[in-house]
């Protein structure tokens, strides 16, 4: 007996019981669709994060030095031993480095007239800020080296601050109070939107020297360093370590490359994706049990048919393949339907949350093979039951 | 062994065994059926007719003795070999027709050919021929529940002969038919037999049995009579 004949036979018997077959498929359809949708969302989120980081201007040649041994060590940030002179040293002693940007940061209240607003991020930086970050101005100007050296109280506002304090009014050349100190607004940043949960427009940038006074600290919480090219990043790291190891212990600072940051982010999102996808995959198990259940019913129902087929010469293997293929076909079509539904669902969701649609080919391939596999798993036991029916008993069955 | 012997049953017995009980059903049956014979088997219920048919039909194995079908000793073959023998040498005709309800007449007739691996086109052709010879060609695309009982049985006979078997085993083939349809089916058996097909038929209707050329009577698991039927 040829496989093709078995497939035709299976499809016919599936169509003979349309409603039941459709309901049986549903479990696999839903399982596969939800896995595909969740994986696609995860992948889209990854791309989104990468795009966001890129739009912020941090190219692959940028690395970041932070106090402490691990990312997110808050006490190390508060007691940072890194000083502005260390940033200067990097600039002077590391030939592979092109730009160096030390950052001191804090939060505090900004006041204009009667209005006030608590700013999430006040960054003290140098005049090189825009050489590292792609953070353009829509009005006014950035501060100069002279203003940094002269500890001038000037500031550039993010759009959120402008909205809160000035409304539609042009803030350039106006005076605001930052933590009670007067600052002159000399520029306004373009709107950046949110990066993950972080509002990039809820920011005020001031000269690093002024920030030291304002926050009463000399501790630099971040030095962003641009290597002359991406290829020079490893060399730059070596040079930076040479400078820093003379000044600090290895526990006092850490260097993260942009690539490393991306990897960490991608790993987190990837982990989330697989956890959620795994939960969705449970519904596949349920679907598989559904198929097995229906196949068992079908074998019982068709006992007589099995008897007749055996009488006219069906071998055990023929009966086995007939029922196995039926189960595989149900599951496989369920998988295909699930893929269609999953892609449509992904498209809809991406349209609503305005992310780019990603077709994850490996997820589709996996979906097809998993649904086929489920068919086999769910079909084997019922098919064995069919095979082991005694033909005489089966023929007598009514 | 006679070379004309399609079916040589030598000394077979069948005992059904449960854990505590063994129930003997057939004892020491000897039966030789030659090519072209039309044998009617009669006997009261419980005499072992069905068991004998199951053994001859290779659906079951005897407890003792040997059954040689077309030169193949089938008494102790594997399940898959038995399936092959059924497919190639035996055509079954049942009292309740036993057609698959969800597929058409022609597809029913094709089933044995599917299991012997015949090509799709060839299958169609042979099935059409078989239906034609039974006079139900016009019913080829009908499902069993759309045709009459007599037509169903003729489709079933078409299925039985489609693979040119050595012997046709018919179990009460007219039992579920009205007398006219029953007569038609028996006429078909007669003409099949005239064209050289060997037929073994179980019935308890003496009128139907008389279509045969030889009568075998079973009683309590033993052959009690084996005689020629004289045509009037």
Contacts between the chains, C-beta under 8 A, distances in Angstrom:
chain1	res1	chain2	res2	distance
A	1	B	114	5.8
A	1	B	115	5.6
A	1	B	117	6.2
A	2	B	117	6.9
A	5	B	114	5.4
A	5	B	120	7.8
A	12	B	102	7.7
A	12	B	103	7.1
A	13	B	102	7.1
A	16	B	102	4.8
A	304	B	98	7.4
A	305	B	100	5.6
A	307	B	98	7.8
A	308	B	98	4.9
A	308	B	99	7.9
A	308	B	100	6.3
A	308	B	111	7.9
A	309	B	111	6.7
A	309	B	115	7.7
A	310	B	59	7.7
A	310	B	83	6.8
A	310	B	86	7.9
A	311	B	57	7.2
A	311	B	59	6.6
A	311	B	86	6.4
A	311	B	92	5.2
A	311	B	98	7.5
A	312	B	86	6.9
A	312	B	87	6.6
A	312	B	92	6.8
A	312	B	111	5.5
A	312	B	112	4.4
A	312	B	115	6.7
A	312	B	159	6.9
A	313	B	83	5.5
A	313	B	84	6.9
A	313	B	86	4.9
A	313	B	87	2.4
A	313	B	88	7.3
A	313	B	112	5.5
A	313	B	115	4.2
A	313	B	116	6.6
A	313	B	163	7.8
A	314	B	83	6.4
A	314	B	115	5.2
A	315	B	79	7.5
A	315	B	80	4.6
A	315	B	83	4.3
A	315	B	84	7.2
A	315	B	115	7.3
A	316	B	79	6.0
A	316	B	80	6.2
A	316	B	83	7.5
A	317	B	80	7.2
A	318	B	83	7.9
A	318	B	115	6.0
A	391	B	59	4.9
A	392	B	54	5.4
A	392	B	59	5.2
A	392	B	60	6.1
A	395	B	59	7.7
A	395	B	94	7.5
A	395	B	98	6.9
